[in-house]
Amino acid sequence: MKTSELREIVRQVLAEDSLDLAEHEPRIITDMQKIVDKKQAQKVMDPATGKQVMVDQFTASAVVLVWKKLNDAMKRKLVELPLVKLIPIVWKLITR
């Protein structure tokens, strides 16, 4: 098996995992929940860009709160966004 074929298979599996909301939450949301539970800021991997982003407890709790209130269609859209776009959207939704 070629490396490019293996990479494509891994990308497909990761894409299916991040959008399968019925079975479990995406990793970014579980990471945010861990931040809230530990009451500490930490770096999380941005799934859209692959970069590490520092997220504080207050921001993480806002993301988790909005996540729990959204329907499945909106959750899929929200999870596909990079964190630099997701966080301002969450703040706009909370301040309404």
C-alpha positions in Angstrom: 0.0 0.0 0.0 1.3 3.4 -1.0 1.8 6.2 1.5 -0.7 8.4 -0.3 -3.3 5.7 -0.2 -2.8 5.3 3.5 -3.0 9.0 4.1 -6.3 9.2 2.2 -7.7 6.3 4.3 -6.7 8.1 7.5 -8.2 11.4 6.3 -11.5 9.6 5.6 -11.6 7.9 8.9 -10.8 11.2 10.8 -13.5 13.0 8.8 -16.1 10.4 9.6 -15.1 10.5 13.3 -15.4 14.3 13.5 -18.8 14.4 11.9 -20.4 11.4 13.6 -22.3 13.3 16.3 -24.8 10.6 17.2 -22.2 8.2 18.7 -19.8 10.6 20.4 -18.7 14.2 20.5 -15.9 15.5 18.4 -12.4 15.7 20.0 -12.4 19.5 20.1 -15.6 19.4 22.3 -14.2 16.7 24.6 -11.0 18.7 24.9 -13.0 21.8 25.8 -15.0 19.7 28.4 -11.7 18.6 29.9 -10.6 22.2 30.3 -13.8 23.0 32.1 -13.5 19.9 34.3 -9.9 20.6 35.3 -10.6 24.4 35.7 -7.4 25.2 33.8 -6.3 26.6 30.5 -4.6 24.3 28.0 -3.6 24.0 24.4 -6.0 22.2 22.1 -5.5 21.0 18.6 -7.5 23.0 16.1 -9.0 20.3 13.8 -9.4 22.7 10.8 -5.8 24.1 10.8 -3.9 21.5 12.8 -2.4 24.2 15.0 -2.3 24.3 18.8 -4.4 27.0 20.3 -4.5 28.1 24.0 -8.0 28.1 25.4 -9.0 29.3 28.8 -11.6 27.9 31.1 -14.1 30.7 30.5 -14.0 30.3 26.7 -14.1 26.5 26.9 -17.2 26.6 29.1 -18.9 29.0 26.6 -18.1 26.6 23.7 -19.5 23.6 25.6 -22.6 25.5 26.7 -23.4 26.6 23.1 -22.6 23.1 21.8 -25.1 21.5 24.1 -27.8 23.9 23.0 -27.4 23.4 19.2 -29.2 21.0 17.0 -27.2 18.3 15.0 -27.1 20.3 11.8 -25.7 23.3 13.5 -23.2 21.2 15.4 -21.8 19.8 12.2 -21.3 23.3 10.8 -19.7 24.5 14.1 -17.3 21.7 14.3 -16.0 22.3 10.8 -14.9 25.8 11.6 -11.4 26.7 12.7 -11.1 27.8 16.4 -10.3 31.4 15.4 -13.7 31.6 13.8 -15.6 29.4 16.1 -14.8 31.3 19.3 -16.1 34.7 18.1 -19.3 33.0 16.9 -19.8 31.4 20.3 -19.4 34.8 22.0 -21.9 36.4 19.7 -24.4 33.7 20.5 -23.9 34.0 24.3 -24.1 37.8 24.4 -27.5 37.8 22.5 
